[in-house]
Amino acid sequence: MTAEQLAAITGIVLSLAFSYIPGVKDWFDTLQPGKKQALMGALLIAVAGTVFGLSCSGIISAVSCSQSGAIGLVNVLINALIANQSTYLITRK
């Protein structure tokens, strides 16, 4: 599995969780559309930043701790954001 595929799956799972998990869905549904998109984006950015930080600290080895690794991570993050928003548009009621 490539990093891009894993990022897409993460984006999809996050979107489905906010669409279908009781309690979370109810809270999420009360947000305005712009806030929903911002929250999803912020969560995915936080995950990407955490992965980069953990990689740079030597805890995991998911991303190269370099400029090229950071650029690659941004590309993966873009795929996750696309998958996340596409899934939300498809699955919302």
mmCIF file of the C-alpha atoms, coordinates in Angstrom:
data_MODEL
# 
_entry.id   MODEL 
# 
loop_
_atom_site.group_PDB 
_atom_site.id 
_atom_site.type_symbol 
_atom_site.label_atom_id 
_atom_site.label_alt_id 
_atom_site.label_comp_id 
_atom_site.label_asym_id 
_atom_site.label_entity_id 
_atom_site.label_seq_id 
_atom_site.pdbx_PDB_ins_code 
_atom_site.Cartn_x 
_atom_site.Cartn_y 
_atom_site.Cartn_z 
_atom_site.occupancy 
_atom_site.B_iso_or_equiv 
_atom_site.pdbx_formal_charge 
_atom_site.auth_seq_id 
_atom_site.auth_comp_id 
_atom_site.auth_asym_id 
_atom_site.auth_atom_id 
_atom_site.pdbx_PDB_model_num 
ATOM 1  C CA . MET A 1 1  ? 0.000   0.000  0.000  1.00 0.00 ? 1  MET A CA 1 
ATOM 2  C CA . THR A 1 2  ? 1.344   3.383  -0.958 1.00 0.00 ? 2  THR A CA 1 
ATOM 3  C CA . ALA A 1 3  ? 1.331   6.474  1.238  1.00 0.00 ? 3  ALA A CA 1 
ATOM 4  C CA . GLU A 1 4  ? -1.210  8.049  -1.117 1.00 0.00 ? 4  GLU A CA 1 
ATOM 5  C CA . GLN A 1 5  ? -3.566  5.083  -0.750 1.00 0.00 ? 5  GLN A CA 1 
ATOM 6  C CA . LEU A 1 6  ? -3.190  5.126  3.028  1.00 0.00 ? 6  LEU A CA 1 
ATOM 7  C CA . ALA A 1 7  ? -3.894  8.858  3.121  1.00 0.00 ? 7  ALA A CA 1 
ATOM 8  C CA . ALA A 1 8  ? -6.980  8.421  0.957  1.00 0.00 ? 8  ALA A CA 1 
ATOM 9  C CA . ILE A 1 9  ? -8.251  5.656  3.236  1.00 0.00 ? 9  ILE A CA 1 
ATOM 10 C CA . THR A 1 10 ? -7.634  7.878  6.278  1.00 0.00 ? 10 THR A CA 1 
ATOM 11 C CA . GLY A 1 11 ? -9.610  10.705 4.681  1.00 0.00 ? 11 GLY A CA 1 
ATOM 12 C CA . ILE A 1 12 ? -12.468 8.365  3.814  1.00 0.00 ? 12 ILE A CA 1 
ATOM 13 C CA . VAL A 1 13 ? -12.612 6.782  7.279  1.00 0.00 ? 13 VAL A CA 1 
ATOM 14 C CA . LEU A 1 14 ? -12.605 10.192 8.946  1.00 0.00 ? 14 LEU A CA 1 
ATOM 15 C CA . SER A 1 15 ? -15.443 11.376 6.727  1.00 0.00 ? 15 SER A CA 1 
ATOM 16 C CA . LEU A 1 16 ? -17.490 8.229  7.336  1.00 0.00 ? 16 LEU A CA 1 
ATOM 17 C CA . ALA A 1 17 ? -16.906 8.467  11.089 1.00 0.00 ? 17 ALA A CA 1 
ATOM 18 C CA . PHE A 1 18 ? -18.322 12.009 11.195 1.00 0.00 ? 18 PHE A CA 1 
ATOM 19 C CA . SER A 1 19 ? -21.226 10.949 8.978  1.00 0.00 ? 19 SER A CA 1 
ATOM 20 C CA . TYR A 1 20 ? -22.340 7.789  10.785 1.00 0.00 ? 20 TYR A CA 1 
ATOM 21 C CA . ILE A 1 21 ? -21.051 7.456  14.382 1.00 0.00 ? 21 ILE A CA 1 
ATOM 22 C CA . PRO A 1 22 ? -23.887 8.424  16.747 1.00 0.00 ? 22 PRO A CA 1 
ATOM 23 C CA . GLY A 1 23 ? -23.042 11.366 18.982 1.00 0.00 ? 23 GLY A CA 1 
ATOM 24 C CA . VAL A 1 24 ? -20.205 12.475 16.738 1.00 0.00 ? 24 VAL A CA 1 
ATOM 25 C CA . LYS A 1 25 ? -22.590 12.728 13.784 1.00 0.00 ? 25 LYS A CA 1 
ATOM 26 C CA . ASP A 1 26 ? -25.140 14.663 15.837 1.00 0.00 ? 26 ASP A CA 1 
ATOM 27 C CA . TRP A 1 27 ? -22.508 17.154 16.997 1.00 0.00 ? 27 TRP A CA 1 
ATOM 28 C CA . PHE A 1 28 ? -20.996 17.447 13.511 1.00 0.00 ? 28 PHE A CA 1 
ATOM 29 C CA . ASP A 1 29 ? -24.399 18.035 11.894 1.00 0.00 ? 29 ASP A CA 1 
ATOM 30 C CA . THR A 1 30 ? -24.881 21.192 13.995 1.00 0.00 ? 30 THR A CA 1 
ATOM 31 C CA . LEU A 1 31 ? -21.816 22.847 12.432 1.00 0.00 ? 31 LEU A CA 1 
ATOM 32 C CA . GLN A 1 32 ? -22.034 25.174 9.458  1.00 0.00 ? 32 GLN A CA 1 
ATOM 33 C CA . PRO A 1 33 ? -20.672 23.715 6.175  1.00 0.00 ? 33 PRO A CA 1 
ATOM 34 C CA . GLY A 1 34 ? -17.563 25.901 6.216  1.00 0.00 ? 34 GLY A CA 1 
ATOM 35 C CA . LYS A 1 35 ? -16.741 24.838 9.765  1.00 0.00 ? 35 LYS A CA 1 
ATOM 36 C CA . LYS A 1 36 ? -17.199 21.178 8.829  1.00 0.00 ? 36 LYS A CA 1 
ATOM 37 C CA . GLN A 1 37 ? -14.703 21.507 5.985  1.00 0.00 ? 37 GLN A CA 1 
ATOM 38 C CA . ALA A 1 38 ? -12.267 23.424 8.175  1.00 0.00 ? 38 ALA A CA 1 
ATOM 39 C CA . LEU A 1 39 ? -12.492 20.803 10.927 1.00 0.00 ? 39 LEU A CA 1 
ATOM 40 C CA . MET A 1 40 ? -11.851 17.940 8.520  1.00 0.00 ? 40 MET A CA 1 
ATOM 41 C CA . GLY A 1 41 ? -8.928  19.808 6.986  1.00 0.00 ? 41 GLY A CA 1 
ATOM 42 C CA . ALA A 1 42 ? -7.466  20.674 10.386 1.00 0.00 ? 42 ALA A CA 1 
ATOM 43 C CA . LEU A 1 43 ? -7.710  17.071 11.563 1.00 0.00 ? 43 LEU A CA 1 
ATOM 44 C CA . LEU A 1 44 ? -5.966  15.762 8.452  1.00 0.00 ? 44 LEU A CA 1 
ATOM 45 C CA . ILE A 1 45 ? -3.269  18.435 8.743  1.00 0.00 ? 45 ILE A CA 1 
ATOM 46 C CA . ALA A 1 46 ? -2.798  17.505 12.413 1.00 0.00 ? 46 ALA A CA 1 
ATOM 47 C CA . VAL A 1 47 ? -2.378  13.840 11.494 1.00 0.00 ? 47 VAL A CA 1 
ATOM 48 C CA . ALA A 1 48 ? 0.147   14.705 8.772  1.00 0.00 ? 48 ALA A CA 1 
ATOM 49 C CA . GLY A 1 49 ? 2.062   16.977 11.155 1.00 0.00 ? 49 GLY A CA 1 
ATOM 50 C CA . THR A 1 50 ? 2.089   14.286 13.820 1.00 0.00 ? 50 THR A CA 1 
ATOM 51 C CA . VAL A 1 51 ? 3.401   11.711 11.361 1.00 0.00 ? 51 VAL A CA 1 
ATOM 52 C CA . PHE A 1 52 ? 6.159   14.097 10.278 1.00 0.00 ? 52 PHE A CA 1 
ATOM 53 C CA . GLY A 1 53 ? 7.054   14.950 13.871 1.00 0.00 ? 53 GLY A CA 1 
ATOM 54 C CA . LEU A 1 54 ? 7.157   11.311 14.933 1.00 0.00 ? 54 LEU A CA 1 
ATOM 55 C CA . SER A 1 55 ? 9.279   10.482 11.906 1.00 0.00 ? 55 SER A CA 1 
ATOM 56 C CA . CYS A 1 56 ? 11.739  13.282 12.659 1.00 0.00 ? 56 CYS A CA 1 
ATOM 57 C CA . SER A 1 57 ? 11.994  12.204 16.292 1.00 0.00 ? 57 SER A CA 1 
ATOM 58 C CA . GLY A 1 58 ? 12.794  8.635  15.255 1.00 0.00 ? 58 GLY A CA 1 
ATOM 59 C CA . ILE A 1 59 ? 9.699   7.077  16.812 1.00 0.00 ? 59 ILE A CA 1 
ATOM 60 C CA . ILE A 1 60 ? 8.382   5.911  13.436 1.00 0.00 ? 60 ILE A CA 1 
ATOM 61 C CA . SER A 1 61 ? 9.909   5.898  9.975  1.00 0.00 ? 61 SER A CA 1 
ATOM 62 C CA . ALA A 1 62 ? 6.953   6.830  7.786  1.00 0.00 ? 62 ALA A CA 1 
ATOM 63 C CA . VAL A 1 63 ? 8.397   9.976  6.200  1.00 0.00 ? 63 VAL A CA 1 
ATOM 64 C CA . SER A 1 64 ? 11.908  11.165 5.487  1.00 0.00 ? 64 SER A CA 1 
ATOM 65 C CA . CYS A 1 65 ? 12.745  14.018 7.847  1.00 0.00 ? 65 CYS A CA 1 
ATOM 66 C CA . SER A 1 66 ? 13.880  16.330 5.077  1.00 0.00 ? 66 SER A CA 1 
ATOM 67 C CA . GLN A 1 67 ? 12.547  18.988 2.749  1.00 0.00 ? 67 GLN A CA 1 
ATOM 68 C CA . SER A 1 68 ? 11.679  16.364 0.138  1.00 0.00 ? 68 SER A CA 1 
ATOM 69 C CA . GLY A 1 69 ? 9.929   14.292 2.815  1.00 0.00 ? 69 GLY A CA 1 
ATOM 70 C CA . ALA A 1 70 ? 7.851   17.305 3.850  1.00 0.00 ? 70 ALA A CA 1 
ATOM 71 C CA . ILE A 1 71 ? 6.939   18.038 0.229  1.00 0.00 ? 71 ILE A CA 1 
ATOM 72 C CA . GLY A 1 72 ? 5.950   14.403 -0.270 1.00 0.00 ? 72 GLY A CA 1 
ATOM 73 C CA . LEU A 1 73 ? 3.824   14.576 2.855  1.00 0.00 ? 73 LEU A CA 1 
ATOM 74 C CA . VAL A 1 74 ? 2.026   17.668 1.524  1.00 0.00 ? 74 VAL A CA 1 
ATOM 75 C CA . ASN A 1 75 ? 1.229   15.739 -1.674 1.00 0.00 ? 75 ASN A CA 1 
ATOM 76 C CA . VAL A 1 76 ? -0.138  12.868 0.406  1.00 0.00 ? 76 VAL A CA 1 
ATOM 77 C CA . LEU A 1 77 ? -2.145  15.339 2.510  1.00 0.00 ? 77 LEU A CA 1 
ATOM 78 C CA . ILE A 1 78 ? -3.740  16.752 -0.638 1.00 0.00 ? 78 ILE A CA 1 
ATOM 79 C CA . ASN A 1 79 ? -4.865  13.225 -1.604 1.00 0.00 ? 79 ASN A CA 1 
ATOM 80 C CA . ALA A 1 80 ? -6.348  12.733 1.856  1.00 0.00 ? 80 ALA A CA 1 
ATOM 81 C CA . LEU A 1 81 ? -8.229  16.022 1.663  1.00 0.00 ? 81 LEU A CA 1 
ATOM 82 C CA . ILE A 1 82 ? -9.635  15.141 -1.761 1.00 0.00 ? 82 ILE A CA 1 
ATOM 83 C CA . ALA A 1 83 ? -10.747 11.696 -0.598 1.00 0.00 ? 83 ALA A CA 1 
ATOM 84 C CA . ASN A 1 84 ? -12.250 13.141 2.563  1.00 0.00 ? 84 ASN A CA 1 
ATOM 85 C CA . GLN A 1 85 ? -14.313 15.823 0.841  1.00 0.00 ? 85 GLN A CA 1 
ATOM 86 C CA . SER A 1 86 ? -15.372 13.510 -2.003 1.00 0.00 ? 86 SER A CA 1 
ATOM 87 C CA . THR A 1 87 ? -16.595 10.898 0.448  1.00 0.00 ? 87 THR A CA 1 
ATOM 88 C CA . TYR A 1 88 ? -18.524 13.502 2.416  1.00 0.00 ? 88 TYR A CA 1 
ATOM 89 C CA . LEU A 1 89 ? -20.257 14.764 -0.722 1.00 0.00 ? 89 LEU A CA 1 
ATOM 90 C CA . ILE A 1 90 ? -21.182 11.237 -1.780 1.00 0.00 ? 90 ILE A CA 1 
ATOM 91 C CA . THR A 1 91 ? -22.407 9.983  1.613  1.00 0.00 ? 91 THR A CA 1 
ATOM 92 C CA . ARG A 1 92 ? -24.185 12.993 3.089  1.00 0.00 ? 92 ARG A CA 1 
ATOM 93 C CA . LYS A 1 93 ? -27.963 12.917 3.193  1.00 0.00 ? 93 LYS A CA 1 
# 
